[in-house]
Amino acid sequence: MWWFQQGLSFLPVALVVWSAASFVFSYITAIVLHHVDPLVPYISDTGTIPPERCLFGIMLNVSTFLGMATMYVRYKQVSALSPEKPKILRLNKLGLVLGWLSCFGLCIIANFQKCILYYIHVLGACLTFGVGSIYMLVQTVLSYRMQPELHSKDIFWARLAVFLWSSSSILSMFVSSVVLYSGLYGQYLVQKLHWDPQERGYTPHIISTVSEWSLAFSFLSFFLTYIRDFQKISLRAVVSLQGQTLHESPRSFRAEEQTLLVAGSI
């Protein structure tokens, strides 16, 4: 059995590989068609013009569902490992809510392009990266509280390092974007897809785009730390029938069951 076939480790692997492919394929398509500059464009700029916009949207939508599934499995795993620790359980529930909000933000990014509905796109980015970084913090705290009995120190330090990486990328991207879009370098920069290195504002633009790519891959790196944990878990569905047929209601089934019990007792 291969390492990615153990337990549910294929989920974080699929999430990381598929999401990275969505960025890379959209970038390559946009570069080949000369829709953006080859030197570090915004990730969103590589998914603005058809046909890469269609590819970008559908692939990120799949990433959304993979992310939700991965976060749910992580939630169930922590719940099973710490059933009698209320603080950990509360943090775990908070992490699931934050993680799914971050996935919803990714869905917004995929379906509302930057150059068409800018403010909705920014809202999605704030949910994805802002709320997503808090999710990473919660999972890092959980890893700390669960060591050394359930988590190794190495996993905690790895997640802490990736969280600090993402935090520095967020800060760099925020500062450079505020400077770039402050109005000092002209108007309508949101729709600008081609930059000349001699233009004013080129330096903060490059800092902002590099920070965005760094932030995206820091998120993917965080989910790589789930692989070893997910090798030790599997989920199965338990079927609970609420009726003997598919056309009778659960209430009538319970009434029939109660009648049979009373008849048997007589």
Steps between C-alpha positions, in 0.01 A plus 500: 500500500635841400532771766216708351271197512525465876191619687363823357837657415388529137272791601768758593717368216219554249425844645860619470569350158170613346519854641860545389404372154214751480747785557767364267271402210318835506835681512640304205184556293499874571870529414469305174208721390687818611220602737741579786870570547720195561669652807283422803149624419226491759348153530159656436629668183576157354131413537340816362474453124353194322598222451722494811216655699287190439785267594583705809139506619417133461828380652469727804142385552630143524768623742223646715333162546834326559584760764166456677541121502856525633398738779207280597721191528744699715208609721379141545851380574559754778155428645577128512843550656386741774139411586527613864690828460242783466753774418643299212150412376396867500812599311439215260145619420626855456765372261242320287281811471799720412627245249169473319470881490843509339384242243193711426732794436696286253174423319432876477848560354440229242167638379533879540796623299717790614448722195121449491377508862802630687352556846332159514828346384683683781240373748574146385874561537451631855298192590746262336825645629389699806265243653717220361803629693294495821407139417871422471560666837224293664641177356848598619367562851321165490825331400672669793233395752497142371875445533681284598228241566324525163717729288875509458690822561628493143146538359432792732820681400435433132148646521623796702769573239249485214258723695775761552585474130138569401471786754808675361364455145164648600668800662726559200213468255274732703758778536613489136139489372399799713797695365430391140128582501527816711468718190865602489563296186190580299145374469344180362790280608256220581439435128868531412644167378826615336775690680812671371798474740561873445151597620436663834355248741672201343700419815202486739312304232772234488521485880123455516488225236795308646337520842173362359673200341696444820178515703321253274779244522533546875136390528568195285808418708289504816274227363805291419551464877167312515624208289666306780202552733251393235687173442366392839128566447215364291132588492204278420130569457251330732157442347207557736166407343203719596248281320457162340426657161596823326141627475390483864582778746723445804208586730277226361789254525549581870127466563498159329805397703330605825183306406704187441671538837165542683353200319801294593472589867136382511 
